[in-house]
Amino acid sequence: MKILVPIKRVVDYNIKVRPKSDGSDVDLANAKMSINPFCEIAVEEAVRLKEQGIATEVIVVSVGDKKCHEQLRAAMALGADRGVHIEAEPIIEPLAVAKCLHAIVKKEEPKIVLLGKQSIDGDNNQTGQMLAALMGVGQGTFASELKIAGEQAEVTREIDGGLQTLSLSLPAVITTDLRLNEPRYAKLPDIMKAKRKPLDTLTLDELGIDASPRVTQLSVESPAQRQAGIIVNSVDELITKLKDEAKVIS
């Protein structure tokens, strides 16, 4: 069984981002870049399935510029067997990414496509669902637990009312939530081995993908700063402030 794991290069989640001076985009100059945290969880889950003998090969794929090689090598250091890089502009919309992944799916024929539920930069939460639609297969989103038995995948996901469990026929698309696992740290020997693992590069033209943008980003700005809170001494004082100052009650 092959497992395909799409990953995305994003600003490290420990970094506080800020807009450019002209407000055209986020300032990424000298910013530390990493694998999207949800994608890293997907890589970990795929590697665990391989360690259990359920999967035979884990393939990681990333869409973006050549700097994505760094994240692909990092994923291979975590246990993925090989990587595929699809050269594209640094910013590419979810539909175009889904089309790229669909082309790789048709080539590799994985039983499971396991990817993060969303990226922490765009926060779109669209690629997995779009890919499932293009493939015409079932999808299990926001997986907090995953079990594979033969040609069936059992996905447990958190919903407002508790937990929901879905049974999917393979092939299927599964997106990962934070509680699915805790990713491991790459060991130095594995980092060295990852440098020798195969990494193929494809272009959008080779895949026949039109990545023309359909959305125009107008501006980026920092969120408004929150005012400091205050402590009230009584319920009556709280009601007075909500009524007279905040004007949220009458």
VMD Tcl script that draws the C-alpha trace (Angstrom):
set ca {
  {0.00 0.00 0.00}
  {1.31 3.42 -1.00}
  {0.51 6.49 1.06}
  {0.86 9.92 -0.52}
  {1.47 12.77 1.90}
  {1.26 16.33 0.54}
  {3.21 18.85 2.64}
  {3.46 22.64 2.54}
  {6.31 25.03 3.30}
  {5.09 27.70 5.74}
  {6.48 30.19 8.22}
  {7.47 28.39 11.42}
  {4.59 28.54 13.90}
  {6.88 30.05 16.56}
  {7.50 33.11 14.40}
  {5.35 36.21 14.75}
  {4.62 37.38 11.21}
  {4.04 40.97 10.11}
  {2.87 42.60 6.86}
  {5.21 44.34 4.44}
  {5.47 48.10 4.70}
  {3.31 48.53 1.60}
  {0.70 46.07 2.91}
  {0.93 43.90 -0.20}
  {1.77 40.63 1.58}
  {3.33 39.03 4.63}
  {7.01 39.88 5.15}
  {8.92 36.61 4.83}
  {12.42 38.11 4.65}
  {14.77 36.05 6.86}
  {11.80 34.22 8.40}
  {12.32 30.63 9.50}
  {10.33 28.22 7.33}
  {9.10 24.75 8.34}
  {6.71 21.98 7.39}
  {3.13 23.01 8.09}
  {2.33 21.48 11.54}
  {-0.77 19.62 10.29}
  {1.29 18.22 7.39}
  {3.94 17.05 9.85}
  {1.24 15.13 11.72}
  {0.22 13.51 8.42}
  {3.83 12.46 7.76}
  {4.09 10.97 11.26}
  {0.86 8.99 10.84}
  {1.96 7.64 7.45}
  {5.33 6.58 8.86}
  {3.60 4.84 11.78}
  {1.39 2.92 9.34}
  {4.52 1.82 7.51}
  {6.17 0.75 10.77}
  {3.06 -1.33 11.54}
  {3.45 -3.11 8.20}
  {0.24 -1.63 6.81}
  {1.93 0.68 4.29}
  {4.81 -0.31 2.05}
  {5.87 3.13 0.85}
  {5.39 6.73 1.97}
  {5.74 9.41 -0.71}
  {5.82 13.10 0.19}
  {4.92 15.76 -2.37}
  {5.11 19.55 -2.22}
  {3.96 22.27 -4.63}
  {6.02 25.46 -4.70}
  {9.43 26.90 -5.53}
  {12.77 25.13 -5.15}
  {12.98 26.06 -1.47}
  {10.42 23.29 -0.85}
  {13.30 20.79 -1.16}
  {14.26 21.68 2.41}
  {10.87 20.59 3.76}
  {10.75 17.49 1.54}
  {14.15 16.38 2.87}
  {12.95 17.07 6.41}
  {9.91 14.83 5.80}
  {12.15 12.10 4.42}
  {14.30 12.40 7.53}
  {11.14 11.66 9.55}
  {10.68 8.40 7.62}
  {9.19 9.09 4.18}
  {10.76 6.99 1.42}
  {10.93 9.48 -1.44}
  {9.78 12.92 -2.47}
  {8.15 14.66 -5.40}
  {8.51 18.38 -5.99}
  {6.12 20.20 -8.32}
  {7.68 23.50 -9.33}
  {5.29 26.42 -9.06}
  {5.07 29.97 -7.77}
  {5.45 30.31 -3.98}
  {1.75 31.25 -3.72}
  {-0.60 28.86 -5.48}
  {-4.32 28.51 -4.80}
  {-5.88 25.38 -3.24}
  {-7.69 24.32 -6.42}
  {-4.47 24.36 -8.44}
  {-2.71 22.41 -5.66}
  {-5.53 19.84 -5.67}
  {-5.18 19.46 -9.46}
  {-1.42 18.93 -9.09}
  {-1.97 16.30 -6.40}
  {-4.62 14.61 -8.55}
  {-2.06 14.28 -11.35}
  {0.41 12.66 -8.93}
  {-2.34 10.35 -7.62}
  {-3.05 9.12 -11.14}
  {0.66 8.43 -11.59}
  {1.44 6.82 -8.23}
  {-1.98 5.22 -7.46}
  {-1.78 5.45 -3.65}
  {-4.45 3.83 -1.51}
  {-4.46 6.74 0.93}
  {-3.77 10.43 0.49}
  {-3.01 11.72 3.98}
  {-2.65 15.48 4.41}
  {-3.05 18.22 6.97}
  {-6.55 19.63 7.37}
  {-5.26 23.15 6.64}
  {-2.12 25.24 6.45}
  {-1.35 27.82 9.11}
  {-0.68 30.56 6.54}
  {-3.68 30.55 4.20}
  {-5.95 28.72 6.68}
  {-8.21 27.73 3.77}
  {-9.03 24.11 4.68}
  {-9.89 23.35 1.04}
  {-7.22 21.23 -0.65}
  {-8.13 17.84 0.83}
  {-11.82 18.22 0.05}
  {-11.14 19.44 -3.49}
  {-8.75 16.55 -4.11}
  {-11.32 13.99 -2.93}
  {-13.85 15.51 -5.33}
  {-11.41 15.36 -8.24}
  {-10.54 11.74 -7.42}
  {-14.17 10.77 -6.88}
  {-13.39 9.00 -3.60}
  {-14.53 9.22 0.01}
  {-12.98 11.63 2.47}
  {-12.47 11.70 6.23}
  {-11.61 15.19 7.46}
  {-10.19 16.36 10.81}
  {-9.09 12.85 11.79}
  {-8.18 12.51 15.48}
  {-7.81 8.71 15.19}
  {-7.15 6.47 12.20}
  {-7.38 2.69 11.84}
  {-6.73 0.71 8.66}
  {-8.09 -2.80 8.14}
  {-7.75 -4.30 4.68}
  {-9.54 -2.09 2.17}
  {-11.30 -0.04 4.86}
  {-10.22 3.02 6.82}
  {-11.91 3.97 10.07}
  {-11.67 7.68 10.85}
  {-12.68 9.18 14.18}
  {-13.27 12.92 14.13}
  {-14.29 15.46 16.72}
  {-17.59 17.27 16.17}
  {-19.65 19.62 18.32}
  {-21.64 16.77 19.84}
  {-18.67 14.52 20.64}
  {-16.92 11.99 18.39}
  {-18.01 10.77 14.96}
  {-16.58 7.61 13.39}
  {-16.60 7.09 9.62}
  {-15.80 3.95 7.63}
  {-14.21 4.68 4.24}
  {-13.46 2.36 1.36}
  {-9.94 2.77 -0.01}
  {-8.66 4.65 -1.90}
  {-9.61 7.66 0.19}
  {-8.47 11.13 1.21}
  {-7.91 11.73 4.93}
  {-7.02 15.05 6.55}
  {-5.35 15.20 9.95}
  {-6.21 17.12 13.10}
  {-3.85 18.03 15.95}
  {-4.87 15.21 18.28}
  {-4.04 12.41 15.82}
  {-0.43 12.05 17.06}
  {2.69 13.85 18.22}
  {5.36 14.02 15.49}
  {8.81 12.66 16.27}
  {12.06 14.55 16.01}
  {14.44 13.60 13.20}
  {17.67 11.92 14.31}
  {21.00 12.97 12.83}
  {21.59 9.62 11.04}
  {18.12 9.88 9.49}
  {18.82 13.45 8.35}
  {21.98 12.22 6.61}
  {20.10 9.29 5.00}
  {17.39 11.65 3.75}
  {19.96 13.46 1.58}
  {20.36 10.27 -0.47}
  {16.68 9.45 -0.88}
  {15.18 10.06 -4.35}
  {13.54 13.41 -5.00}
  {11.84 13.90 -8.37}
  {10.97 17.30 -9.80}
  {8.03 18.00 -12.12}
  {6.66 21.17 -13.65}
  {3.10 22.41 -14.06}
  {3.50 22.18 -17.86}
  {4.52 18.51 -17.60}
  {1.40 17.82 -15.56}
  {-0.82 19.96 -17.80}
  {-2.00 22.11 -14.90}
  {-3.29 25.66 -15.27}
  {-2.40 27.45 -12.03}
  {-3.77 30.85 -13.03}
  {-5.03 32.63 -9.90}
  {-8.77 33.14 -9.49}
  {-8.50 35.30 -6.38}
  {-6.62 38.58 -6.06}
  {-5.10 39.52 -2.72}
  {-5.76 43.20 -2.17}
  {-3.89 43.87 1.07}
  {-2.52 42.40 4.28}
  {-2.63 44.18 7.62}
  {-2.00 43.33 11.25}
  {-5.03 42.69 13.46}
  {-6.14 45.57 15.65}
  {-4.46 45.61 19.03}
  {-6.71 44.55 21.89}
  {-7.17 46.94 24.77}
  {-6.14 45.83 28.22}
  {-8.87 44.31 30.35}
  {-10.03 45.66 33.68}
  {-11.09 44.08 36.97}
  {-14.46 45.01 38.45}
  {-15.34 44.71 42.12}
  {-18.97 43.72 41.84}
  {-21.68 42.49 39.52}
  {-23.36 45.88 39.66}
  {-20.18 47.59 38.48}
  {-19.86 45.05 35.64}
  {-23.43 45.69 34.49}
  {-22.86 49.43 34.62}
  {-19.74 49.24 32.46}
  {-21.41 46.89 29.95}
  {-24.37 49.24 29.75}
  {-22.76 52.68 29.82}
  {-19.24 52.14 28.40}
  {-19.32 49.04 26.18}
  {-23.01 49.60 25.32}
  {-23.56 45.90 24.68}
  {-26.63 45.70 26.93}
  {-29.51 48.08 27.45}
}
mol new
graphics top color blue
foreach p $ca { graphics top sphere $p radius 0.5 }
foreach p [lrange $ca 0 end-1] q [lrange $ca 1 end] { graphics top cylinder $p $q radius 0.2 }
display resetview
